[in-house]
Amino acid sequence: MTQDTIGSQPGTGLALRSLVTAQGQLELSLIELATPAPAEDEVVLQVQATPLNPSDLGLLFGAADMRTAVFTGTGAQAKVTAQVPAGAMSSMTGRFGKSIPVGNEGAGIVVAAGDSSAARALLGKTVAVMGGGMYAQYRCVKAEQCLVLPDGASAADGASCFINPLTALAMVETMRLEGHKALVHTAAASNLGQMLNKLCIQDGIGLVSIVRKPEQEALLRSQGAVHVCSTSSPHFMDDLTQALAHTGATLVFDATGGGKLAGQVLHCMEAALASTHAQGYSRYGTSIHKQAYLYGTLDTSPTEFRRSFGMSWGMGGWLVFEYLKRVDAAAVRAMRQRVVSELKTTFASSYAKEISLQDALKPQEIAAYARRATGDKYLINPSRP
């Protein structure tokens, strides 16, 4: 086997790992790994940008209570430990004793390649990858997993070009496949929410965006959003019902997961349908199906709802990864190509701060990014000193 490389490659690189012990302790640390030699159809990526997505934080922290975190060591020797509550241990049994790599997606430069033509063609190119284990200085992946970024795009531009963009596109396709005409999105001022807003405007799709703060509402409206409802408004439920009546939205993707929001949206959908579809009174409510998909867990409290929305409704979980398994390869390729062509417009991402791998284990940084606050998304640059 032969391989092509750029310059002299370091023999080792750091990687961030998460481990949960059978004694109920989370351990976060950096380990030193040998830089892998790529197989024929593989490339080695020097990772230069990888986002801290909510899904990544779920794997990074597990069910640990980060208020109990203890920090020891500095730099490459930094270590974080935290306690997993006894009531949450049953959900962690599959992780006991396993040092798990973290980081769903990221981007960087290909610094070594196997001897296949597909691998060699990527040498020196800036590519994005959704391959897991991206919180590392070097990552070996299949050449076919790489998405070549357009000229002029940096690793930071492409770091989040998989999960959020494909989620936005998959939400719209789910809406179409299930026969809905418009949709609702919560946590709508997030990077994903802003992408979905731009996508729906571009494709002429009705969208109701739910936010928590007036400044988030102002941000979306400045980007062309028409129907934005803030949960901080005393008129939230009335505003939401009016927006639903105007758009006809009967599908909601809820990023919060816990609390009452999903149930409130279904309630307002029923009220909107009752006002716009005169069918006469039925104690079973309107016959038009209303669907809530919980795709995030920003609120870790129990999901609560009162059945005030008739009998034609559904509530369940939704993951973009499961959606992508159900559609054919040509559809996925088309989605990826659209992301590349609109990387700096529809699917552009922004970050509150860029940090190094070592910074990711500092108390002040964990306190900031663990909040999962809208507009405070962090980017890790593993190549940063």
C-alpha positions as CSV (number, residue, x, y, z in Angstrom):
1,M,0.0,0.0,0.0
2,T,1.2,3.5,-0.8
3,Q,0.0,6.9,0.4
4,D,0.4,10.5,-0.6
5,T,1.1,13.2,2.0
6,I,1.5,16.9,2.3
7,G,4.8,17.6,4.1
8,S,5.9,15.7,7.2
9,Q,2.9,14.5,9.3
10,P,3.1,14.4,13.1
11,G,3.2,11.0,14.6
12,T,0.4,11.7,17.1
13,G,-2.5,14.0,17.7
14,L,-4.9,14.9,20.6
15,A,-8.5,13.7,20.7
16,L,-11.3,14.5,23.2
17,R,-12.9,11.5,24.9
18,S,-16.0,11.0,27.1
19,L,-16.3,8.1,29.5
20,V,-18.9,7.1,32.1
21,T,-17.9,4.7,34.9
22,A,-20.0,2.1,36.5
23,Q,-19.6,4.1,39.7
24,G,-21.6,7.0,38.2
25,Q,-18.8,9.4,37.2
26,L,-18.4,11.2,33.9
27,E,-14.7,11.7,32.8
28,L,-13.7,14.1,30.0
29,S,-10.1,14.1,28.9
30,L,-7.7,14.5,26.1
31,I,-5.8,11.4,24.8
32,E,-2.8,11.2,22.5
33,L,-3.4,9.0,19.5
34,A,-1.1,7.8,16.7
35,T,-1.9,9.6,13.5
36,P,-3.4,6.9,11.3
37,A,-2.1,5.7,8.0
38,P,-4.9,5.8,5.4
39,A,-6.0,2.6,3.7
40,E,-6.4,2.6,-0.1
41,D,-9.8,4.4,-0.1
42,E,-9.2,6.6,2.9
43,V,-7.8,10.1,3.7
44,V,-6.4,11.7,6.8
45,L,-8.0,15.0,7.7
46,Q,-6.3,17.7,9.8
47,V,-9.4,18.9,11.5
48,Q,-9.6,22.7,11.6
49,A,-13.2,23.4,12.6
50,T,-15.9,21.3,14.3
51,P,-19.0,22.7,16.0
52,L,-20.4,22.0,19.4
53,N,-23.9,21.0,18.4
54,P,-26.6,20.1,21.0
55,S,-26.4,16.5,19.9
56,D,-22.6,16.5,20.5
57,L,-23.2,17.9,24.0
58,G,-25.6,15.1,24.7
59,L,-22.8,12.6,24.0
60,L,-20.1,14.6,25.6
61,F,-21.8,15.1,28.9
62,G,-24.1,12.1,28.9
63,A,-26.6,12.3,31.8
64,A,-24.0,13.9,34.2
65,D,-25.0,16.9,36.3
66,M,-22.4,19.4,35.1
67,R,-23.0,21.5,38.2
68,T,-20.9,18.9,40.1
69,A,-18.0,19.2,37.7
70,V,-14.4,19.1,39.1
71,F,-11.5,20.4,37.0
72,T,-8.0,19.1,37.3
73,G,-4.8,19.6,35.3
74,T,-4.2,22.0,32.4
75,G,-3.6,21.9,28.7
76,A,-3.3,18.4,27.3
77,Q,-3.5,17.0,30.8
78,A,-6.8,18.7,31.6
79,K,-9.5,16.5,33.0
80,V,-13.1,17.1,34.0
81,T,-15.2,14.8,36.2
82,A,-18.8,15.1,37.1
83,Q,-21.4,12.9,38.9
84,V,-24.2,11.1,37.1
85,P,-27.4,11.2,39.2
86,A,-28.5,7.8,40.5
87,G,-31.8,8.1,38.7
88,A,-30.1,8.6,35.4
89,M,-27.6,5.7,35.6
90,S,-29.9,3.2,33.9
91,S,-29.7,5.3,30.7
92,M,-25.9,5.1,30.8
93,T,-25.3,1.4,31.2
94,G,-24.3,0.9,27.6
95,R,-21.5,3.5,28.1
96,F,-19.9,2.1,31.2
97,G,-16.1,1.9,30.9
98,K,-16.1,3.0,27.2
99,S,-13.9,5.9,26.1
100,I,-16.1,7.4,23.4
101,P,-14.9,9.8,20.7
102,V,-17.1,12.9,20.2
103,G,-18.0,15.3,17.4
104,N,-20.4,14.5,14.7
105,E,-19.1,16.7,11.9
106,G,-16.3,19.1,11.0
107,A,-14.0,20.3,8.3
108,G,-10.3,20.6,7.5
109,I,-7.6,19.9,5.0
110,V,-6.7,16.5,3.6
111,V,-3.0,15.9,4.5
112,A,-2.6,12.2,3.6
113,A,-4.4,9.9,1.1
114,G,-4.5,6.3,0.2
115,D,-3.6,5.2,-3.3
116,S,-7.0,5.1,-4.8
117,S,-7.8,7.7,-7.4
118,A,-10.7,9.0,-5.4
119,A,-8.5,9.4,-2.3
120,R,-5.6,11.0,-4.1
121,A,-7.9,13.5,-5.8
122,L,-8.7,15.0,-2.3
123,L,-5.1,15.6,-1.2
124,G,-4.7,19.2,-0.2
125,K,-8.4,20.0,-0.5
126,T,-10.5,21.5,2.2
127,V,-13.4,19.1,2.9
128,A,-16.3,18.6,5.3
129,V,-17.0,15.3,6.9
130,M,-19.8,13.8,9.0
131,G,-17.9,10.9,10.4
132,G,-18.0,11.1,14.2
133,G,-15.0,11.5,16.4
134,M,-14.2,15.0,14.9
135,Y,-13.0,16.5,18.2
136,A,-9.5,15.4,17.3
137,Q,-6.5,16.9,15.6
138,Y,-6.4,14.2,12.9
139,R,-9.2,12.0,11.6
140,C,-9.0,9.1,9.1
141,V,-12.2,8.7,7.0
142,K,-13.4,7.1,3.8
143,A,-12.8,9.3,0.8
144,E,-16.5,8.9,-0.1
145,Q,-17.5,10.6,3.2
146,C,-15.8,13.8,2.2
147,L,-17.6,16.8,0.8
148,V,-15.2,19.1,-1.1
149,L,-15.9,22.8,-0.2
150,P,-16.2,25.4,-2.9
151,D,-13.3,27.7,-3.8
152,G,-12.9,30.4,-1.2
153,A,-14.7,28.5,1.6
154,S,-12.8,28.0,4.8
155,A,-13.0,25.0,7.2
156,A,-15.1,27.2,9.5
157,D,-17.5,27.9,6.6
158,G,-18.0,24.1,6.1
159,A,-17.8,22.9,9.7
160,S,-21.6,22.7,10.1
161,C,-22.6,21.9,6.5
162,F,-24.1,18.5,7.3
163,I,-26.3,18.3,10.4
164,N,-28.1,21.7,10.4
165,P,-28.5,22.1,6.6
166,L,-29.6,18.5,6.0
167,T,-32.0,18.8,9.0
168,A,-33.6,21.9,7.5
169,L,-33.9,20.2,4.1
170,A,-35.2,17.0,5.7
171,M,-37.8,18.9,7.7
172,V,-39.2,20.5,4.5
173,E,-39.2,17.1,2.7
174,T,-40.9,15.5,5.7
175,M,-43.6,18.2,5.5
176,R,-44.2,17.4,1.8
177,L,-44.1,13.6,2.2
178,E,-46.7,13.7,5.0
179,G,-49.1,16.0,3.2
180,H,-48.7,19.2,5.3
181,K,-48.6,22.6,3.6
182,A,-46.6,24.6,6.1
183,L,-44.6,24.0,9.3
184,V,-43.7,25.4,12.7
185,H,-40.2,25.5,14.2
186,T,-39.2,26.2,17.8
187,A,-35.8,27.6,19.0
188,A,-36.1,29.3,15.6
189,A,-33.3,31.9,16.1
190,S,-30.7,29.2,16.3
191,N,-28.3,28.5,13.4
192,L,-30.7,25.8,12.2
193,G,-33.7,28.0,12.6
194,Q,-32.1,30.8,10.5
195,M,-31.3,28.3,7.8
196,L,-34.8,27.0,7.8
197,N,-36.2,30.5,7.6
198,K,-34.1,31.3,4.6
199,L,-34.9,28.0,2.9
200,C,-38.6,28.4,3.4
201,I,-38.5,32.0,2.0
202,Q,-36.5,30.8,-1.0
203,D,-38.9,27.8,-1.7
204,G,-42.1,29.7,-0.9
205,I,-43.1,27.6,2.1
206,G,-45.1,28.9,5.0
207,L,-43.2,28.9,8.3
208,V,-44.1,29.9,11.8
209,S,-41.0,30.6,13.9
210,I,-41.2,30.4,17.7
211,V,-38.6,32.3,19.8
212,R,-38.1,33.2,23.4
213,K,-36.8,36.8,23.3
214,P,-37.8,40.1,21.5
215,E,-34.2,40.4,20.0
216,Q,-34.5,36.9,18.5
217,E,-37.8,38.0,16.9
218,A,-36.1,41.1,15.5
219,L,-33.3,39.0,14.1
220,L,-35.6,36.7,12.2
221,R,-37.8,39.5,10.9
222,S,-34.6,41.3,9.7
223,Q,-34.0,38.2,7.6
224,G,-37.5,38.3,6.0
225,A,-39.5,36.1,8.4
226,V,-43.2,37.0,8.5
227,H,-44.7,34.8,11.2
228,V,-42.6,35.0,14.4
229,C,-44.1,34.4,17.8
230,S,-42.3,35.0,21.1
231,T,-43.1,32.8,24.1
232,S,-42.2,35.9,26.3
233,S,-45.2,37.8,24.9
234,P,-48.3,37.9,27.0
235,H,-50.2,37.3,23.7
236,F,-48.1,34.3,22.6
237,M,-51.0,31.8,22.3
238,D,-53.2,34.3,20.4
239,D,-50.3,35.3,18.1
240,L,-49.5,31.7,17.4
241,T,-53.1,30.8,16.6
242,Q,-53.3,33.6,14.2
243,A,-50.1,32.7,12.5
244,L,-51.2,29.1,12.2
245,A,-54.6,30.1,10.7
246,H,-52.8,32.2,8.2
247,T,-50.2,29.6,7.1
248,G,-52.3,26.5,7.6
249,A,-49.3,24.8,9.4
250,T,-50.2,21.5,10.9
251,L,-46.6,20.2,11.5
252,V,-44.2,21.3,14.3
253,F,-40.6,20.4,14.8
254,D,-39.8,21.1,18.5
255,A,-36.2,21.5,19.6
256,T,-37.1,21.9,23.3
257,G,-38.5,18.4,23.8
258,G,-39.5,18.9,27.4
259,G,-42.0,21.3,29.0
260,K,-45.4,22.4,27.6
261,L,-44.4,24.0,24.2
262,A,-45.3,21.1,21.9
263,G,-48.7,20.6,23.5
264,Q,-49.3,24.4,23.3
265,V,-48.6,24.4,19.5
266,L,-51.0,21.4,19.0
267,H,-53.6,23.3,21.0
268,C,-53.2,26.4,18.8
269,M,-53.3,24.3,15.7
270,E,-56.7,22.9,16.7
271,A,-58.0,26.4,17.5
272,A,-56.7,27.7,14.1
273,L,-58.3,24.8,12.2
274,A,-61.6,25.2,14.1
275,S,-61.7,28.8,13.0
276,T,-60.8,28.2,9.3
277,H,-62.5,24.8,8.6
278,A,-66.1,25.0,9.6
279,Q,-67.2,21.4,9.9
280,G,-69.7,21.6,12.7
281,Y,-69.1,20.7,16.3
282,S,-67.5,17.3,17.1
283,R,-66.4,16.3,20.5
284,Y,-63.5,14.6,18.8
285,G,-62.2,17.8,17.4
286,T,-61.3,18.6,13.8
287,S,-60.5,15.7,11.5
288,I,-57.3,17.3,10.1
289,H,-54.2,15.6,11.4
290,K,-51.8,17.6,13.5
291,Q,-48.2,16.3,14.1
292,A,-45.6,17.3,16.6
293,Y,-42.0,15.9,16.2
294,L,-39.6,16.3,19.1
295,Y,-36.1,16.4,17.6
296,G,-34.1,18.1,20.4
297,T,-33.8,18.1,24.2
298,L,-33.0,21.8,25.0
299,D,-35.5,21.4,27.9
300,T,-34.7,18.2,29.9
301,S,-37.9,18.3,32.0
302,P,-40.8,15.9,31.2
303,T,-42.9,16.6,28.2
304,E,-46.3,17.9,29.4
305,F,-49.5,18.4,27.5
306,R,-53.3,18.6,28.0
307,R,-55.3,16.8,25.3
308,S,-57.1,19.9,24.2
309,F,-56.5,19.3,20.5
310,G,-59.1,16.6,19.5
311,M,-58.2,13.1,18.4
312,S,-56.5,13.7,15.1
313,W,-52.9,14.3,16.3
314,G,-49.6,12.6,16.8
315,M,-46.5,13.3,18.8
316,G,-43.2,11.4,18.4
317,G,-39.4,11.7,18.0
318,W,-37.6,12.6,14.8
319,L,-34.0,12.4,13.8
320,V,-32.4,13.6,10.5
321,F,-30.2,10.5,10.5
322,E,-33.2,8.2,10.4
323,Y,-34.8,10.3,7.7
324,L,-31.6,10.0,5.6
325,K,-31.7,6.2,5.9
326,R,-35.2,6.1,4.4
327,V,-34.5,8.1,1.2
328,D,-32.5,7.0,-1.8
329,A,-28.9,7.9,-2.4
330,A,-29.8,10.2,-5.3
331,A,-31.9,12.3,-3.0
332,V,-29.2,12.6,-0.4
333,R,-26.7,13.6,-3.1
334,A,-29.0,16.3,-4.3
335,M,-29.4,17.6,-0.8
336,R,-25.6,17.7,-0.3
337,Q,-25.1,19.5,-3.6
338,R,-27.6,22.2,-2.7
339,V,-25.8,22.7,0.6
340,V,-22.5,23.2,-1.2
341,S,-24.0,25.6,-3.7
342,E,-25.6,27.7,-1.0
343,L,-23.0,27.3,1.7
344,K,-22.4,31.0,2.2
345,T,-26.1,32.1,1.8
346,T,-29.0,29.8,2.8
347,F,-26.8,27.5,4.9
348,A,-24.3,29.9,6.4
349,S,-23.4,29.3,10.1
350,S,-22.2,31.7,12.7
351,Y,-20.4,31.1,16.0
352,A,-20.1,33.0,19.2
353,K,-16.5,31.9,19.8
354,E,-13.7,29.6,18.5
355,I,-11.8,27.6,21.0
356,S,-9.1,24.9,21.0
357,L,-9.4,21.3,22.2
358,Q,-7.7,22.3,25.4
359,D,-10.0,25.2,25.9
360,A,-13.0,22.9,25.6
361,L,-12.1,21.5,29.0
362,K,-11.7,24.8,30.8
363,P,-14.4,25.7,33.4
364,Q,-15.4,29.0,32.0
365,E,-15.8,27.6,28.5
366,I,-17.9,24.6,29.6
367,A,-20.1,27.0,31.7
368,A,-20.7,29.0,28.5
369,Y,-21.3,26.3,25.8
370,A,-23.1,23.9,28.1
371,R,-26.0,26.4,28.4
372,R,-26.9,25.5,24.8
373,A,-28.2,29.0,24.4
374,T,-29.5,30.3,21.1
375,G,-26.9,32.4,19.4
376,D,-24.0,31.1,21.6
377,K,-22.9,28.2,19.5
378,Y,-19.1,27.4,19.9
379,L,-16.7,26.1,17.3
380,I,-13.7,24.0,18.2
381,N,-10.5,24.3,16.1
382,P,-8.4,21.3,17.1
383,S,-5.4,22.7,15.2
384,R,-5.4,25.8,17.2
385,P,-2.6,26.0,19.7
